[in-house]
Amino acid sequence: MRAAAGRWQEIAPAKLNLALHVRGKLPDGRHALETLFAFCTDGDRLTGERADSLSLTCSGPFADVLGSDNDNLVIRAARALQEEAGVRDGAALHLDKRLPVASGIGGGSADAAAALRLLTAMWSIDPSHAAAVAPTIGADVPACLLSMTCRGEGVGDRLELVDAGVGGTPVLLVNPLVPLSTRDVFSRWDGVDRGPLSSDWRLGRNDLEGPARQLVPEIGSVLDWLVRQPRSSLARMSGSGATCFALFGSEEERDAAAEACPAPWWHLATTLR
C-alpha cells in the first residue's frame, strides 16, 4: 500500500498457532511439525520510503528489546531480497514494535514478512523473489508472508491454505512478559509423537505447552485465567510461548475479559483475519 506522500505501509499481523503438533525430528535436527496458522488483524507496523541505502529505525513499547540493526530480521530480509532480485535501490524503514519479542506470535517473522511485502511493492519486483527469500530468514516467515489461515508441515514452511472457519473471530492474546527461549522449549520436548493434526483443529493441542510451562510456570497461570473468562470457547498457548490466547463469541465478551486482565500481563484484544 502506498500513501500519497510516497510512503509505503504494511501491518505485520500477530501469528497464532491454533494447534501445534510435534511429530518428530527431521534429518537436519529440526523438528517436524503439523500446525494451523491463523493471523490477527493487529500487529506491528512497518513503513518505508525510498532511499539510497537500507536503514531501519524502531519505536513502540517493545523497541528497546530489539537487537542491533544487523541482527534484526527486517534488515536481514531486506538485504536478502535486494540480493535475490538484483536491486540496487535502498529504503528507509521504520518499525513500530507493538508485539512482545520472542513470544510465540511470530513478531520477528511477521516483521520480516512485512518488509518483503513492502519492498516488493516499493521496488516493483516480482513477488516470487519474496517467496524465495522467506524460508531462508526463518521457518515461520513463509506463513507470515501469506498472513492467511493455512496448515503448515515440515518445519512449518510447507503450506496449504485452508478454510478453518475462524475469520472474524474475536480473540484475546495474553503474555506474562517473562523471557522464554524457543530453543530451550524445543530442547525440552519429550520426543513422544502424540499423533497427527486432524482437519478439526479444535481437537488438537500444542505439544510445546508442557515444556514451556516447565520453564515459565506463569504460562499455566495465564491459561487458567483465560479458561475462567466467561464465554471463552477455547484457550491455548501459541507457538513456543509464552503468549496464550482465548477465542470468544463476541467482541463484547472479549473486551470484558481484556478489561479484567491482570495488570502485570501484556494483552491484545483483536480479531482473526
N, C-alpha and C positions, 0 to 999 in steps of 0.2 A: 504494500500500500504506500503511495507517495502523497505527501502533503503538498499544499500549494507552495510552500516556502522552500521546496527542494529537499525535504527531509523524509526519509523512509522510516516506517514504524512497523514493529512486529511484537505481538504478545508471545511469550514463552509459557504456554499453559502448564499448570501443575499436572503431573502424571500420576495416575493411580494404578496399582496392580489390584484389580478386583479379586483375583485369585493368583497364587503363585505356587506351582508345584515343582520341587526339585527332584529330578528323575535319576540323577547320577552324575558322573563326570565324563567329560569328553577327552579324547586323546591329548589335547593340548593343556589339560589340567583345569580348564574352566568347567563350570557346572552346566549340565543340560537342564533346561527349564521348559516348562509349559505355563504360559501366563496369559491373562486377559488384560490388555492395556485399555484404560479409559482416560479421558482428558477433561480438565475443568475449563470453565470459561475465563478463569482468572489465573494470573501468574506473574512472572517477571515481565518487564517491558524493555524492549531494545529499540533504540533509534539510531539512525545513521545519516551522515551527509558525505558528499563527495570530498575527497582529499587526495593529496599526492602520495600519502603513505598510510599504513594501518595504525590506528591508535584506539585505545579503549579507556574511558573514564567510567566510574561507578558511583552510584548514590543509592540511597534507600536504607531500610533498617538493618539489612544484613550485609551491607557493602564492606564493613570493616573486617569481616572474617574471610574475605576472598584472598586468594594468593596474589602473587605478582602477576603482571600482565603476561609474562612468558608462560605461567602455569595455567592461566585462565582458559577454559575451553572455548570461549568466544573467539579469542585471538588465535588459538590453535586451529579452530575450524576455518576462520577467515584465511589464514595463511595456506592451509591445505587446499581450500577452494581456489585461491589465487593461483597456486601451482598447477592444480589439476586442469583448470580452464585456460591457463596461459595468459592470465590477466595481469596487466601492469598497473592498473588503477589501484588506489588505496581507498580508505574510508575512515571517517572519524566516527567511532561507535560510542554509544553511551548506554550503560546497563543500569536500569532501576531495579535493584535487587530486593524483591519483596518476599521471596520464599526462603526458608531456612536452608543452610548449606548441608550437604550430605545427610539428607533426611528421608530418603526413600520416595520422593515425589519428583525425581528427575530434574532438580533445579539446574545443575550444570549442563546436563544433557539437553534439557529443553532450551537453555540459553544458546548452546552451540547450534542446535537445530534452527532456532530463530535467526541466528546470524547467517546460516546457509540460505534460508528463505529470503531474508532481507537483501543479501548481497547478490543472489541470483537475479532479483528484480533490479537492483541498482546498477549492476554491471551488464544487464541484458544478456545473460548467458543461458544456455540450455539447462533445464532442471536436472538432466541426467548427471551433470557434474556434481551437484549436491548429493544425489543419491549414491554416487560412487565414493564420495568422501565420508559420508555419515558413519559407516561401520568402522572406519579407521580411527574415529575420535572416541567412540565408546559404544558399548553394547546396546544401550537404550536410545542412542541418537537416531537410528533409522525410524523407530516408532515415534519418537518426538518430532521428527521431520514431518511425518504424516499428521500427527496430532489428531488421529481419528481412532475410534474404537477398533481394536484389532487383536487377534490371537498371535502370540509370539512363541516360537520354538527355537531350538538350538540354544544360543546364549541369550535369546530374546530378540534376535535380529532377523529370523525368518518369519515373515509377517503375512497374515491373511486378514483382510478386512472382514468384519462380522457385524451383524446387527444384533446386539445384545439387549436391545430394548431399554437402554439406560439414558438416552438423550433427554435432557430437561430435568433429570432427577436432582432434587436439592441434596447437597452433601455438605457435611461439616468436617473439616480437617483439623486435627489437634496434634500438637507436638510438645513433649515435656521440656524441650530445649536442653537436653542432656546429650553431650557428644557421643557419637556412635560410629564406629568404623565398619564400612561394608566388608572389608577384608576379614575383620575379626568375626563378623556374623557368619559369613560363609565358612570360615575355618571351623566353626563350632557345629555346623550341620552334622548330624549323626550318621549320615550315609545310608539311611533307610529310604527306599523308594516306596512311598505310600500310595502310589497309583496315579493314573493319568487324570488330566483335567477334562471333564466331560463337557458336553455342549451347554449344560446347566451350570454356569459358573457359581451360582449361589450355593451349590452343594460342594464347592471346592474349599480351599484352605490357603493359608500362607505357611509353607514349610519353614520359613525363616523366623517365624514369630517366636518359637521356643528359644532358639539361640539368642535372639535379640533381647528377649525378656531376661535371660540369664545375665547378660551384660548390663542391661539398663532395666531394673525392676519397675521403674516408673512407667514403662510401656504397659505393664499389666494394670497399673492404676488408671491410666488413660482409657484403656479398653473397657475396664469395669465401669468407669464413669459413663462412657458412651452407651454401653448396653442399658444402663439405667435411665437414659433420657427417654421421656415419653415419646412414643411413636417412632423411635429409631427402628428401622426394619432390618438392618444388618450393620455390624461393626467389625472391622478388620484392620490389621496393620498393612501398610503399603510397602512394597519392595523389601529392603533390608532394614527398614525403620529409620528413625523412630516415629515418623508420622503415622497416625492412625486416622481412620475415617468412619463416619456413620452416614447411612442413607436415610432420608426422611420422605414422608408422603407429601409434604407441602413446605413452602418457604417459611410460613409462619412457625411451623413446628421446628424447623431447622434454626431459625433465628432465635427462638426461645431458648434452645439449647446453647447457642452461641453466647447469648447474654449471661447464661449461668456458668460458662466455662471458668474454671479456677484461674485466678489472676496470673500465677507463675507460668502458665502454659500459653504457647502461641496457638492461635486458631484462625481459620479462614472459613467463612460461610460463602459457599459458591454453588455452582450448578454444573452437572456433567454436560458435555457438548453432544 
